[in-house]
């Protein structure tokens, strides 16, 4: 699974980015370049699906793909690799487990970890309450998560038995819709009275998968659960309460400050001076805002004709490489305008 995803990402990137860009996507780097890449190359579902991905493991995997001639030396970048013809042919004959079609890193990765911690701790607390056992080691020793669980008990104001039954019904309803092996895997991670869930390493050994592929399976299960909650909130009130709300800011705090000043009508050059930031940083903020907020007006930075010309050029050349587009467009078009057009124009297709 892991190697298939790497090959898929490499194919999508078309040797227009280094192989390190794939690592940044899977690990979830917050740079504007990585965020823009996931939209341009339609890799947003893979964003941050392996936040703990080890750099050395990634490099070893790339080397293994090169050794098997599935990746080859990049024609665009030194010390980098891209998918080979053999790799493309191999990819056509590979299929990921259906469960992985539910993975959606860009949408769910921002609260996957928090949701799991809340859910697992809530179940552990419920189980021990039912057994009238108050002395145990919480599986999550994190103040904000522990406080969330306390607030949740106050919100529902029900006894532990009623809450346990409701949560059992909600989880069962969802888990019954996936294959038994995945439902069992999810359940094996849960902790309760005098019982602690299995670690990733233990699960990997049991299902005879690598740890990284096991993590991918687990992420897919969690994203599937989150999707079911999102689509059926009324049916899953307890699980919905455990899910971090969707209003979390997707843009950085710094970009949000720039956005506030822009909306007050302050010119970018003045914002740069006021915030003591370089103009390129302010440009980064505008591109970041354009990526995440479709309602953000761009007419002060780029007109419709300029945007159309840039996108048509990208279509014609079938590339997102800024340098190549700049050379084709000429001096009348800035790198900022090109990035902005690509950010708002989305992926090139057709």
Sine and cosine of phi, psi and omega as CSV:
sin_phi,cos_phi,sin_psi,cos_psi,sin_omega,cos_omega
0.00,0.00,-0.73,0.68,-0.03,-1.00
-0.88,0.48,-0.73,0.69,-0.01,-1.00
-0.92,0.39,-0.59,0.81,0.03,-1.00
-0.90,0.44,-0.64,0.77,0.02,-1.00
-0.92,0.38,-0.64,0.77,0.04,-1.00
-0.88,0.48,-0.72,0.70,0.01,-1.00
-0.89,0.45,-0.65,0.76,0.04,-1.00
-0.88,0.48,-0.71,0.70,0.02,-1.00
-0.89,0.45,-0.69,0.72,-0.01,-1.00
-0.89,0.46,-0.66,0.75,0.02,-1.00
-0.89,0.46,-0.68,0.73,0.00,-1.00
-0.91,0.42,-0.59,0.81,-0.04,-1.00
-0.96,0.27,-0.30,0.95,0.14,-0.99
0.82,0.57,0.56,0.83,0.00,-1.00
0.88,0.48,0.42,0.91,0.06,-1.00
-0.99,-0.16,-0.02,1.00,0.10,-0.99
-0.64,-0.77,0.35,-0.94,0.04,-1.00
-0.96,0.29,0.26,-0.96,0.04,-1.00
-0.91,0.41,-0.34,0.94,0.04,-1.00
-0.92,0.39,-0.42,0.91,0.03,-1.00
-0.88,0.47,-0.55,0.84,0.03,-1.00
-0.91,0.42,-0.68,0.73,0.04,-1.00
-0.86,0.52,-0.71,0.71,-0.01,-1.00
-0.88,0.47,-0.59,0.80,0.02,-1.00
-0.92,0.38,-0.77,0.64,-0.05,-1.00
-0.91,0.41,-0.60,0.80,-0.03,-1.00
-0.99,0.16,-0.37,0.93,0.07,-1.00
1.00,0.02,0.67,0.74,0.04,-1.00
-0.88,0.47,0.66,-0.75,-0.10,-1.00
-1.00,-0.02,0.19,0.98,-0.03,-1.00
-0.93,0.37,0.47,-0.88,0.01,-1.00
-0.89,0.46,-0.54,0.84,0.01,-1.00
-0.89,0.46,-0.73,0.68,-0.01,-1.00
-0.91,0.41,-0.68,0.73,0.01,-1.00
-0.88,0.48,-0.68,0.74,0.00,-1.00
-0.92,0.39,-0.63,0.78,-0.01,-1.00
-0.87,0.49,-0.65,0.76,-0.08,-1.00
-0.91,0.41,-0.48,0.88,0.05,-1.00
-0.99,0.14,-0.71,0.70,-0.04,-1.00
-0.87,0.49,-0.67,0.74,-0.09,-1.00
-0.98,-0.19,0.23,0.97,0.07,-1.00
0.81,0.58,0.77,0.64,0.01,-1.00
-0.87,-0.49,0.34,0.94,-0.08,-1.00
-0.89,0.46,-0.48,0.88,0.00,-1.00
-0.92,0.39,-0.40,0.92,-0.04,-1.00
-1.00,-0.07,-0.06,1.00,-0.06,-1.00
-0.91,0.42,0.83,-0.56,0.09,-1.00
0.87,0.50,0.51,0.86,0.05,-1.00
-0.99,0.16,-0.23,0.97,0.07,-1.00
-0.74,-0.68,0.93,0.36,-0.09,-1.00
-0.89,0.46,-0.38,0.93,-0.01,-1.00
-0.97,-0.22,0.30,0.95,-0.04,-1.00
-0.85,0.52,0.82,-0.58,-0.01,-1.00
-0.98,0.21,0.75,-0.66,-0.03,-1.00
-0.87,0.50,-0.66,0.75,-0.02,-1.00
-0.92,0.40,-0.64,0.77,0.06,-1.00
-0.88,0.47,-0.67,0.74,0.01,-1.00
-0.88,0.47,-0.71,0.70,-0.01,-1.00
-0.90,0.43,-0.63,0.78,0.04,-1.00
-0.90,0.44,-0.63,0.78,-0.01,-1.00
-0.92,0.39,-0.65,0.76,0.06,-1.00
-0.87,0.50,-0.69,0.72,-0.01,-1.00
-0.90,0.44,-0.61,0.79,0.05,-1.00
-0.90,0.44,-0.64,0.77,0.03,-1.00
-0.92,0.40,-0.59,0.81,0.06,-1.00
-0.92,0.39,-0.69,0.72,0.00,-1.00
-0.87,0.49,-0.54,0.84,0.01,-1.00
-1.00,-0.02,0.17,0.99,0.06,-1.00
0.89,0.46,0.41,0.91,0.06,-1.00
-1.00,0.01,-0.31,0.95,0.15,-0.99
-0.76,-0.65,0.43,-0.90,-0.04,-1.00
-0.65,-0.76,0.17,-0.99,-0.01,-1.00
-0.86,0.52,0.73,-0.69,0.01,-1.00
-0.92,0.40,0.62,-0.79,0.08,-1.00
-1.00,0.04,-0.19,0.98,-0.09,-1.00
-0.96,-0.29,-0.46,0.89,-0.10,-0.99
-0.72,-0.69,0.63,-0.78,0.08,-1.00
-0.96,0.27,0.52,-0.85,0.05,-1.00
0.83,0.56,0.61,0.79,0.02,-1.00
-0.63,-0.78,0.29,-0.96,-0.04,-1.00
-0.74,-0.68,0.45,-0.90,0.04,-1.00
-0.69,-0.72,0.27,-0.96,-0.04,-1.00
-0.89,0.46,0.63,-0.77,0.00,-1.00
-1.00,-0.08,0.11,-0.99,0.07,-1.00
-0.87,0.49,-0.64,0.77,0.04,-1.00
-0.90,0.44,-0.62,0.79,0.03,-1.00
-0.90,0.44,-0.66,0.76,0.02,-1.00
-0.90,0.43,-0.68,0.73,0.03,-1.00
-0.90,0.44,-0.67,0.74,0.02,-1.00
-0.89,0.45,-0.66,0.75,-0.02,-1.00
-0.88,0.47,-0.57,0.82,0.00,-1.00
-0.91,0.42,-0.43,0.90,-0.02,-1.00
-0.99,-0.17,0.03,1.00,0.02,-1.00
-0.97,-0.24,0.60,-0.80,0.10,-0.99
-0.75,-0.67,0.66,-0.75,0.07,-1.00
-0.99,0.14,0.48,-0.88,0.07,-1.00
-0.81,0.59,0.64,-0.77,-0.02,-1.00
-0.77,0.64,-0.54,0.84,-0.02,-1.00
-0.85,0.53,-0.57,0.82,-0.05,-1.00
-0.94,0.35,-0.17,0.99,0.06,-1.00
-0.94,0.33,-0.26,0.97,-0.01,-1.00
-1.00,0.02,-0.17,0.98,-0.03,-1.00
-0.92,0.39,0.75,-0.67,-0.02,-1.00
-0.56,-0.83,0.99,0.16,-0.12,-0.99
-0.87,0.49,-0.70,0.71,-0.06,-1.00
-0.90,0.43,-0.56,0.83,-0.04,-1.00
-0.99,0.14,-0.64,0.77,-0.17,-0.99
-0.93,-0.36,-0.28,0.96,-0.13,-0.99
-0.89,0.45,-0.44,0.90,-0.05,-1.00
-0.92,0.39,-0.38,0.93,0.02,-1.00
-0.74,-0.67,0.21,0.98,0.04,-1.00
-0.86,0.51,-0.78,0.63,-0.07,-1.00
-0.89,0.45,-0.68,0.73,0.00,-1.00
-0.92,0.40,-0.66,0.75,0.03,-1.00
-0.87,0.50,-0.73,0.69,0.01,-1.00
-0.87,0.49,-0.70,0.71,-0.01,-1.00
-0.89,0.45,-0.69,0.72,0.03,-1.00
-0.88,0.47,-0.74,0.67,-0.04,-1.00
-0.89,0.47,-0.74,0.68,-0.05,-1.00
-0.91,0.40,-0.65,0.76,0.02,-1.00
-0.94,0.35,-0.63,0.77,0.02,-1.00
-0.87,0.50,-0.68,0.73,0.02,-1.00
-0.91,0.41,-0.66,0.75,0.02,-1.00
-0.90,0.45,-0.69,0.72,0.00,-1.00
-0.90,0.44,-0.71,0.71,0.01,-1.00
-0.86,0.51,-0.72,0.70,-0.03,-1.00
-0.88,0.48,-0.68,0.73,-0.01,-1.00
-0.96,0.30,-0.54,0.84,0.07,-1.00
-0.90,0.45,-0.67,0.74,0.00,-1.00
-0.90,0.45,-0.51,0.86,0.01,-1.00
-1.00,-0.03,0.11,0.99,-0.01,-1.00
0.80,0.61,0.68,0.74,-0.02,-1.00
-0.90,-0.44,0.89,-0.45,-0.09,-1.00
-0.95,-0.32,-0.03,1.00,-0.03,-1.00
-0.92,-0.40,0.99,-0.16,0.01,-1.00
-0.40,-0.92,0.29,-0.96,-0.01,-1.00
-1.00,-0.03,0.90,-0.44,0.01,-1.00
-0.88,0.47,0.65,-0.76,0.00,-1.00
-0.96,0.29,-0.28,0.96,0.06,-1.00
-0.83,-0.55,0.91,-0.41,0.02,-1.00
-0.96,-0.27,0.93,0.37,-0.09,-1.00
-0.67,-0.74,0.88,-0.48,-0.18,-0.98
-0.83,0.56,-0.74,0.68,-0.08,-1.00
-0.91,0.42,-0.59,0.81,0.04,-1.00
-0.93,0.36,-0.70,0.71,0.01,-1.00
-0.89,0.46,-0.62,0.79,0.03,-1.00
-0.92,0.38,-0.61,0.79,0.05,-1.00
-0.85,0.52,-0.67,0.74,-0.02,-1.00
-0.92,0.39,-0.64,0.77,0.06,-1.00
-0.87,0.50,-0.69,0.72,0.00,-1.00
-0.90,0.43,-0.58,0.82,-0.02,-1.00
-0.91,0.41,-0.66,0.75,0.04,-1.00
-0.90,0.44,-0.62,0.79,0.03,-1.00
-0.92,0.39,-0.62,0.78,-0.05,-1.00
-0.90,0.44,-0.71,0.70,-0.09,-1.00
-1.00,0.08,-0.41,0.91,0.09,-1.00
0.72,0.69,0.77,0.64,0.04,-1.00
-0.80,-0.60,0.36,-0.93,0.04,-1.00
-0.96,0.29,0.32,-0.95,-0.11,-0.99
-0.88,0.48,-0.53,0.85,-0.02,-1.00
-0.91,0.41,-0.71,0.71,0.00,-1.00
-0.91,0.42,-0.69,0.72,0.01,-1.00
-0.89,0.45,-0.66,0.75,-0.01,-1.00
-0.89,0.46,-0.67,0.74,0.01,-1.00
-0.91,0.42,-0.66,0.75,0.00,-1.00
-0.91,0.41,-0.69,0.73,0.00,-1.00
-0.92,0.40,-0.63,0.77,0.04,-1.00
-0.86,0.51,-0.71,0.70,-0.01,-1.00
-0.89,0.45,-0.68,0.73,-0.02,-1.00
-0.90,0.43,-0.74,0.67,-0.01,-1.00
-0.91,0.41,-0.66,0.75,0.00,-1.00
-0.88,0.47,-0.66,0.75,0.01,-1.00
-0.85,0.53,-0.66,0.76,-0.01,-1.00
-0.97,0.23,-0.74,0.67,-0.09,-1.00
-0.92,0.40,-0.41,0.91,0.04,-1.00
-0.94,0.34,-0.22,0.98,-0.03,-1.00
-1.00,-0.08,0.01,1.00,0.08,-1.00
-0.88,-0.48,0.20,-0.98,-0.04,-1.00
-0.86,0.51,0.56,-0.83,-0.05,-1.00
-0.83,0.56,-0.62,0.78,-0.05,-1.00
-0.89,0.46,-0.57,0.82,0.00,-1.00
-0.98,0.19,-0.60,0.80,0.06,-1.00
-0.89,0.45,-0.69,0.73,0.02,-1.00
-0.90,0.44,-0.62,0.78,0.01,-1.00
-0.89,0.47,-0.71,0.70,0.01,-1.00
-0.87,0.49,-0.72,0.69,-0.03,-1.00
-0.89,0.45,-0.55,0.83,-0.03,-1.00
-0.91,0.41,-0.26,0.97,0.00,-1.00
-1.00,0.03,-0.17,0.98,-0.09,-1.00
-0.99,0.16,0.58,-0.81,0.04,-1.00
-0.93,-0.36,0.51,-0.86,0.01,-1.00
-0.53,-0.85,-0.44,-0.90,-0.01,-1.00
-0.91,0.42,0.87,-0.49,0.01,-1.00
0.79,0.61,0.56,0.83,0.01,-1.00
-0.50,-0.87,0.72,-0.69,0.02,-1.00
-0.88,-0.48,0.64,-0.77,-0.03,-1.00
-0.91,0.42,0.33,-0.95,-0.03,-1.00
-0.98,0.22,0.50,-0.87,0.03,-1.00
-0.99,0.15,0.21,-0.98,0.06,-1.00
-0.86,0.52,-0.66,0.75,-0.02,-1.00
-0.89,0.45,-0.68,0.74,0.01,-1.00
-0.90,0.43,-0.69,0.72,0.00,-1.00
-0.90,0.43,-0.67,0.74,-0.01,-1.00
-0.86,0.52,-0.67,0.74,0.01,-1.00
-0.91,0.42,-0.65,0.76,-0.05,-1.00
-0.92,0.39,-0.65,0.76,-0.06,-1.00
-1.00,-0.07,0.07,1.00,0.06,-1.00
0.83,0.55,0.76,0.65,0.07,-1.00
-0.80,-0.60,0.36,-0.93,0.11,-0.99
-0.93,0.37,0.34,-0.94,0.01,-1.00
-0.89,0.46,-0.61,0.79,-0.04,-1.00
-0.93,0.36,-0.62,0.79,0.06,-1.00
-0.94,0.34,-0.56,0.83,0.07,-1.00
-0.90,0.44,-0.66,0.75,0.05,-1.00
-0.88,0.47,-0.63,0.77,0.02,-1.00
-0.90,0.45,-0.66,0.75,0.03,-1.00
-0.89,0.46,-0.71,0.70,-0.02,-1.00
-0.89,0.45,-0.68,0.73,0.05,-1.00
-0.87,0.50,-0.66,0.75,-0.02,-1.00
-0.90,0.44,-0.66,0.75,0.02,-1.00
-0.89,0.46,-0.73,0.69,-0.02,-1.00
-0.90,0.45,-0.67,0.74,0.02,-1.00
-0.91,0.42,-0.57,0.82,0.06,-1.00
-0.90,0.44,-0.70,0.71,0.02,-1.00
-0.88,0.47,-0.70,0.71,0.00,-1.00
-0.88,0.47,-0.62,0.79,0.02,-1.00
-0.91,0.41,-0.66,0.75,0.02,-1.00
-0.90,0.44,-0.65,0.76,0.03,-1.00
-0.89,0.46,-0.72,0.70,-0.04,-1.00
-0.88,0.48,-0.62,0.78,-0.05,-1.00
-0.99,0.12,-0.29,0.96,-0.06,-1.00
-0.67,-0.75,0.83,0.56,-0.08,-1.00
-0.86,0.52,-0.62,0.79,-0.03,-1.00
-0.92,0.39,-0.47,0.88,-0.02,-1.00
-0.99,0.15,-0.39,0.92,-0.07,-1.00
-0.79,-0.61,0.89,0.46,-0.07,-1.00
-0.89,0.45,-0.61,0.79,0.00,-1.00
-0.93,0.36,-0.74,0.68,0.00,-1.00
-0.91,0.42,-0.59,0.80,0.02,-1.00
-0.90,0.43,-0.59,0.81,0.03,-1.00
-0.93,0.37,-0.48,0.88,0.01,-1.00
-0.99,0.17,-0.29,0.96,-0.04,-1.00
-1.00,0.10,0.75,-0.66,0.03,-1.00
-0.89,0.46,0.65,-0.76,-0.11,-0.99
-0.93,0.36,0.42,-0.91,-0.10,-1.00
-0.97,0.25,-0.15,0.99,-0.10,-1.00
-0.99,0.16,0.05,1.00,0.03,-1.00
-0.84,0.55,0.66,-0.76,0.02,-1.00
-0.91,0.42,0.74,-0.68,0.08,-1.00
-1.00,-0.05,-0.41,0.91,0.03,-1.00
-1.00,0.01,0.37,-0.93,-0.04,-1.00
-0.93,0.37,0.33,-0.94,0.02,-1.00
-0.87,0.50,-0.67,0.74,-0.03,-1.00
-0.91,0.42,-0.68,0.74,0.03,-1.00
-0.90,0.43,-0.58,0.82,0.00,-1.00
-0.92,0.40,-0.58,0.81,0.06,-1.00
-0.91,0.41,-0.66,0.75,0.04,-1.00
-0.89,0.46,-0.67,0.74,0.00,-1.00
-0.86,0.51,-0.69,0.72,0.00,-1.00
-0.86,0.51,-0.69,0.73,0.00,-1.00
-0.93,0.36,-0.63,0.78,0.04,-1.00
-0.88,0.47,-0.67,0.74,-0.02,-1.00
-0.93,0.36,-0.26,0.97,0.09,-1.00
-1.00,0.05,-0.01,1.00,0.05,-1.00
1.00,0.05,0.24,0.97,-0.02,-1.00
-0.99,0.14,0.77,-0.64,0.00,-1.00
-0.88,0.47,0.47,-0.89,-0.05,-1.00
-0.87,0.50,-0.64,0.77,-0.01,-1.00
-0.88,0.48,-0.62,0.78,0.02,-1.00
-0.94,0.34,-0.61,0.79,0.05,-1.00
-0.89,0.46,-0.66,0.75,0.03,-1.00
-0.85,0.53,-0.69,0.73,0.00,-1.00
-0.94,0.35,-0.70,0.71,-0.03,-1.00
-0.88,0.48,-0.64,0.77,-0.09,-1.00
-1.00,-0.09,-0.03,1.00,0.00,-1.00
0.83,0.56,0.70,0.71,0.02,-1.00
-0.85,-0.53,0.50,-0.87,0.04,-1.00
-0.92,0.40,0.44,-0.90,0.01,-1.00
-0.87,0.49,-0.60,0.80,0.00,-1.00
-0.88,0.47,-0.54,0.84,0.05,-1.00
-0.93,0.37,-0.66,0.76,0.04,-1.00
-0.90,0.43,-0.64,0.77,0.06,-1.00
-0.87,0.49,-0.67,0.75,0.05,-1.00
-0.84,0.54,-0.67,0.74,0.00,-1.00
-0.89,0.47,-0.69,0.72,-0.03,-1.00
-0.90,0.44,-0.66,0.75,0.04,-1.00
-0.90,0.44,-0.67,0.74,0.01,-1.00
-0.88,0.48,-0.68,0.73,0.01,-1.00
-0.91,0.42,-0.67,0.74,0.00,-1.00
-0.88,0.47,-0.56,0.83,0.01,-1.00
-0.92,0.38,-0.60,0.80,-0.15,-0.99
-0.98,-0.19,-0.35,0.94,-0.11,-0.99
-0.81,-0.59,0.99,-0.16,-0.03,-1.00
-0.92,0.40,-0.34,0.94,-0.03,-1.00
-1.00,0.10,-0.15,0.99,-0.03,-1.00
-0.96,0.30,0.86,-0.50,-0.06,-1.00
-0.95,0.30,0.72,-0.69,-0.03,-1.00
-0.93,-0.36,0.03,1.00,-0.13,-0.99
-0.88,0.47,-0.38,0.93,0.04,-1.00
-0.98,0.22,-0.21,0.98,-0.07,-1.00
-0.91,-0.42,-0.46,0.89,-0.03,-1.00
-0.38,-0.92,0.73,-0.69,0.02,-1.00
-1.00,0.00,0.22,-0.98,-0.08,-1.00
-0.88,0.48,-0.64,0.77,-0.03,-1.00
-0.90,0.44,-0.69,0.73,0.02,-1.00
-0.90,0.44,-0.69,0.72,0.01,-1.00
-0.89,0.46,-0.68,0.73,0.00,-1.00
-0.89,0.46,-0.68,0.74,0.00,-1.00
-0.89,0.46,-0.70,0.72,-0.01,-1.00
-0.89,0.45,-0.72,0.69,-0.03,-1.00
-0.92,0.39,-0.61,0.79,0.05,-1.00
-0.91,0.43,-0.61,0.79,0.04,-1.00
-0.91,0.41,-0.67,0.74,0.04,-1.00
-0.88,0.47,-0.64,0.77,0.05,-1.00
-0.90,0.45,-0.74,0.68,-0.07,-1.00
-0.90,0.44,-0.65,0.76,-0.03,-1.00
-1.00,0.05,-0.22,0.98,-0.03,-1.00
0.80,0.60,0.79,0.62,-0.04,-1.00
-0.50,-0.86,0.43,-0.90,0.13,-0.99
-0.89,-0.46,0.17,0.99,0.01,-1.00
-0.94,0.34,0.88,-0.48,-0.09,-1.00
-0.87,0.49,-0.67,0.75,-0.03,-1.00
-0.89,0.46,-0.70,0.72,0.00,-1.00
-0.91,0.42,-0.65,0.76,0.03,-1.00
-0.92,0.38,-0.64,0.77,0.01,-1.00
-0.89,0.45,-0.67,0.74,0.01,-1.00
-0.90,0.43,-0.61,0.79,-0.01,-1.00
-0.96,0.28,-0.59,0.81,-0.07,-1.00
-0.99,0.14,-0.55,0.84,0.03,-1.00
1.00,-0.08,-0.04,-1.00,-0.16,-0.99
-0.94,0.35,-0.29,0.96,-0.03,-1.00
-0.97,0.24,-0.10,0.99,-0.02,-1.00
-0.86,-0.51,0.80,-0.60,-0.03,-1.00
-1.00,0.01,0.33,-0.94,0.07,-1.00
-0.87,0.49,-0.59,0.81,0.02,-1.00
-0.88,0.48,-0.71,0.70,0.02,-1.00
-0.90,0.44,-0.65,0.76,0.00,-1.00
-0.89,0.45,-0.73,0.68,0.00,-1.00
-0.89,0.45,-0.64,0.77,-0.02,-1.00
-0.92,0.40,-0.67,0.75,0.02,-1.00
-0.90,0.44,-0.67,0.74,0.02,-1.00
-0.92,0.40,-0.61,0.79,0.00,-1.00
-0.89,0.45,-0.70,0.71,-0.04,-1.00
-1.00,0.07,-0.47,0.88,-0.06,-1.00
-0.98,0.21,-0.35,0.94,0.03,-1.00
0.98,0.19,-0.25,-0.97,-0.08,-1.00
-0.94,0.33,0.61,-0.79,0.07,-1.00
-0.97,0.22,0.80,-0.61,0.05,-1.00
-0.54,-0.84,0.51,-0.86,0.03,-1.00
0.98,0.21,0.00,0.00,0.00,0.00
